Amino acid sequence: MARLIAVPLFSTLVIAAMLLVLDRMLRLFDFVATEGGPVSVVWQMLANLLPEYFGLGIPIGLLLGCLLAFRRLATSSELDVLRAVGIGYNRLMLVPYMYAVVLAVLNLGIVGYIQPKARFNYERLRYELRTGALGASIKVGEFTSFPNNGPTVRIEQSREEGRELSGIFLQQTDKKGNALAVTAEKGKFFGTANPDEIIFQLTKGTLVRNEVGIPTPRVLRFDLWNIPIPLPKSDPFRGRGGRNLERTLPELAVLGRKSNKDEESRDTSRAAFHFRLTEVAAMFLLPLLAMALGVPPKRSTSALGVFLAIVMIVTYFKVNEYGQAVGGLGQIDPFLALWVPFTIFGGLVLWMYYTIAYVPGGQPIGALERVFSKLSKAVRRWLPGRRIQPGADDEDDDVPAEGVTA
């Protein structure tokens, strides 16, 4: 049982994380390229998003892992053998709940402590990209002007993530009106002890200087020349906790106390706190839901239960998000907005499990299975290339046709 659950669980978790990472990776590459930052920052930003993706993928992975394990036991008749030797449904839930407890504790650590800090680091990297604190950037092929009377620079080519520059043009005018124009074959940026200034080192170039009052410009050829460039000043990034996503569970609990006079902050913090708790608590219902929907009716291989399980868990999470939003606005008490849907969902799951475990021949989605079977037959009847005589698929058509001797 443990092996049957582990394979689809971890496969689903890895695939879900990879799909989410690939989707966000394209947007991050576009964002970093637009801001002109180094490519390495993309991997740092993706690493800070992984806790959020795992927080979403762990519940779905647990559900599909248990569901596919029970479905395999049922379709191979192993479930019937286990029940015949006295192993009931409650005993079969032992291994799934071992997974559920471990993954729920892990998910609590992720959504309660790791994800808020990772989200803050992600927002900090975005801020530093926009303000140029990451080495930002002179875009290739464009004119870039530095503030505080700094020069205007254009670079034709950039190699090794900006460490090797070539085809450089630089122009600067001071407060007195003296102009300086420089062309160089290569160049590099170097840091200094002053955090508000960098050194632009140019190699093999020509310098032309026009001074006020001197009609003839001065021309100088050089092999190596250093020019200091002032960096734009930016305010330090805000402290962690600017958003509820960046606060840990204890911090949300403190802000959500009745003693907090800021009603908006109190309501949004309570809504976020209960949202995370219900998200973790719902994981203890997933093995029961997997059992109820993973066992198809006898002599059936329908996958309707798999589809319905995914629809139910996604719908519940969306309802929870809506409850968090409404509770944060103060229209409904956050406790009621989050725990009432959880109670309804839990009651539905417990009824479904009771039906399949304790009602003889019980099938919680038996009516849906019958409708789905009839629709499948209707679709197969009208598929191109299939010639089915009327009544050929009817299960009760056991009587010989007229004119035929039995």
N, C-alpha and C positions, 0 to 999 in steps of 0.2 A: 504493500500500500504506500509506504513512504517513497519508494522508487517511482511508482506510477504518478504520484503527485509532484515529485521534484522536477521531472523532465519538462512537463508543460509549464510549471510555475516559473522556473528560471528562464525557459525559452521565451515565454511571454514577457517577462520583465526586461530581458535584454533587448528583444525586438522593439518593445514599446519605447524604451529609452533611446535606442538608436534612431527610430523614426522621428522622435521629438527633437533629438540633437541635430539630425540632418536638416529638418525643417528650419530650426533656428539658426543653424550654421550659415546657411545662404544669406539670411538677413543680416547676421553679424558681419560677415565678410563685406557685404555691401555698405553697412554702416561704418566699419573701420576704414574701408577704402575711401568713402566720402569724407570722413574726418581726417584722413591722411595719417592714421596711426600705424604702428608696427603690427605685422600679422600675428606675432606671438600673443598679443592681447586677446585674440579671438579664442584661443585655447583656454586662457585664464577665465574668460567670461563663461565659456561652456562648462568648465569645471564647477563654477559657482551655481550653475543652473541644474546640475545633476541631482542634488538633493530634492529639488522641487519635482523633477521628473520621476525619481524613485518614490516619492511620496504619493504620486498619482498611480504609478505602475504596480506597487506592491499589493493594494487591494484587488485590482483586476487580475494580477497574476495568481493570487491565492484562490480567487473564485474559479478561474479557468483551470487551474491545476487540480483542485478537488473535483470540479464538475467532470472534466475529461477522464479522471481516474474512475469515478463511479460509473460513468457511461461505458467505459471499456469493460468493467466488471459485469455490468448488466447485459451488454450485447454479446459477450462471450459466455454467458450463463454461469459465470463464476459466482456471481452474487446469489443466484438461486442455490448453488451448492453450499455457500457459506451459511445461508439462512437455514438450510436443511440440517446442518450439523449443529445448530443452536447458536450461531453468531448473529445477533440481531443488529438492527440499524444503530442503536445507541452504542454498542461496542465498536461498530465500524467507525464511529465518529472520533474515536480516541486519537488516532494518528493525525487526521485533519486538524483537530484542535491543538495538538502539539505544534504544528506549523502555525496555526492562527495565533497562539500565545507568543511565540518567538517573534513572528513578523509584526504583531501589534506593538510589542515593546520596542522593536526596531523602528517602526513607523512613528511611534510616540517620540522617540529621540530625534528623529529627522524633522518632523513638523513642529516639535516643541522647542528644539534647541539649535539643530544644525542648519535647517533651512533659513531661519531668520538672519543668522549671521552671514550665510552665503549670499542671501539676497542683498544685504547691505554692501558686501564686497562687490557684487555685480553692479549696483547703482553707482558705487564709487568709481569703478573703472569707466563707466559711461560718462561720468562727470569729467574725469581726467582726460578722456579722449576729446571731449568738446572744448575744454579749456586749454588743451595743448600741454598738459603736464606729463604726458607719456612720451615726449619726444616728438611731438606733433609737428607739425609737419608742414613741409613745403611740398605742395603738389607738383608733380612732374608736368612740365609743359605749360604751367600757369605762373602769372606774376603774383608774388606774395609780398605784402608790405608788413613790416614789423612796426609796432607802436613806439611811442616815445622818441620820435625822430629817427627811427630805425631805417635801415635800407630796404629797398625793393629788390627782390631776388627772383630769378628764373633759372630753372634747372632742366636740362634736356633729358638726361638719363640718370637713373638711380639703380644701384646694384647692391647685393648683400644687405637687403632690408635697410637701405639708406646709409650704409657706412661708406659706400663708394659712389661719389657724385661726379658727373662730367657734363661738359657743355654749360658752363656757369656764366650768367650775366648778373651784375650787381650795380645798382645805382643808388646814390644817397646825396641828399642836400641838407646842409647844416642850417642853423638858425640865421647865420650871416648871409646866406645865399650862395655859399661855395658848393659846387657840384662835383661829385666823384662818380666816375663810371669805370667798371672793371669787367674784363672778360678773362676767364681762366679755363684751362683744360680739365682740371680736376679739383675736388674740394672735399673737406671733411669737417664735421662738427665735433667740438671737444667741450666737455664740461669744465667748470672752474669752481673755485672755492665759494664764489658768489652765486647763490642759487637763482639770482635774478639776471644772470648774464651767461652767455656761451661764447665760445671762440669759433669763428668760421675761418678755417685754414685753407688758403687757395694755393694751387701749385701751377707754375708755368702759365703766366698770364700777362695781360697788359693793363695798365692803369692810366686813365686820363683824368686830369684834375683841372677844373675851371674855377678860378678865384676871382672874386669881385675886384675890379680895378686893374686886372691883368688881361690884356686882350688875347694873348697867346696861351692856349692850354698847355699844361705840362704832361708829357708822356713818359711813362716809366715801364720798363719790362722787368719782370721779377720771376724768380724760381720758387720762392716761398714767401707768403705774406699772410699775416693774421689780422683779422678785423673783429673787434668785440661787438656783439649784437645783444641789445637788451631784450629780455623775454617779457611777454605780457604778464602783468600781475593778475593773479586770480585769487579769489577768496578760498579759504580752506573748506573742504567738504564738510557738510553738516554731520553731526553726531548720529550714531545709530539710534533708531527709534523714531525717526521722522514719519514712519508709516507703521501700521499694525503688522504688516508682513515682516517687518524687521524686528519685532519684539518677541521675546521668548514667552513661554506659558506663564512663568512666575511674574514677569513684567506686565503681561496682560491682566493677570489676576489682581495685581496691585492697583492698576489704573481703573479696573472695573469695580472697585469697592464703592459703596454708597457714600463714603466720605469725600469722594472726588466731586468737587463743585462744578466742573466742566461737564455738562450733560452729554454733549456730542462725543467727547473723548471717552466718557464712561460707557456710553451705549455701543460705540464702535469697538471698544476693547472687549466688552462682554460678548458681543456678537462673534468676534474673531476667536475668543477663548472657547466658547461653546461649539463653534464650528469645527475647531481642531479636535475637541474631545469626541464629538459625535462621529467624526471621520474615523477615528481610531476605534471607537466602540462598535461601529458597524462591521468591523472585520470579524467580530465574534459571531455575527449572524451569517457570514458568507459560507461556512461549511454546511450549515443547515439548508441554505438556499441551493447550494451545489448538489446536495443529495436529492432534494425535492425535484429539481429540474434536470439532473443528469441521468436519472433512470427513466428510460422511455417505456411506453406501454409494451405488453407482451407481443412478441412477433412483429416488432416495429423497430426500425432503425432511424426514425425521424430525428432530425437535429433541431427541432423547434425549441426544445428546452435550452440549448446553448444560445440561440439567438435571443430568446426571451430573458435569459439571465443577464446578458450584456445590456439589453434595453433597460431592465429594472435597475441595475446598479448605476448606469449612467444617468437615468432619470432621477434617481434618489440624490445623487451628487449635485445635479442641477437644481433640484428643489432646495437642497441645503445652501447652495450659493445664493439663491433668491432669498431664503430665510435670513442669511447673514446680512444681505443688503437691506432688507426691510427692518431687521432688528437694529442695524447700525443707524438707520434714520430715526429711530425712536417711535415708529408707528406701532410696533408690537414689542412686548418684552422679549429680549434676545433669548432668554431661557426657553420661553414657549415657542418662539419662531424656529428654534433648532431641535428641541427635544420632542415636540409633538409630531413632526414628520418622522423622527426616528422611532417613536413608539408605534406609529401606524405601520411603518415599514417592518419593524420587528414583529408586530402582531401578524402581519401577512405572511412573513417567513415562517413563523412558528405554526401557523395554521397549515401551510403547505407541507411542512415536515411532519406534522401530526397526521395529515391525510395519508401520506405515503407510508409512514412507519406503523400506524396503529389501525387504520381503516382497512379491512380485508379487500384486496383488489383496488385500493384507493389510488387515484391518479389526480394530483392537484390541477393539472392542465389537460384532463381527459377530453373535455369539450373542445378545447382549442386544437388538440391533436386530431379529433375526428373531422373538424372543419378543415384543418390543414391537409388531411389525407384526401378529402373530397376535392379540394382545390387542386392538389397535385395530380389526381387522376384526370380532372378536367383539362388541365394544361397538357398532360401527356397525350390525351385524346386528340387534341388539335395541333400537336406538334407536326411540322412538315416532315414527310417521309414515313409517318406512322399510319397504318391503316388498321383501325380497330373497329370491329363490327359493334353495333349497338348491343350493349349488354355483356360484352366480352370481359369487362373489368368488374362487373357486379359480383359481390361476394356471395349473394344469395341465389345466384342463377345456377342452381344445381339440377333443375328440371329439364329433361331433353326437349328440344324443339318439336313442334308438331310435324307429323309425317316421318318421324324417325323412330324406329323400333328400339326400345330399350333392351 
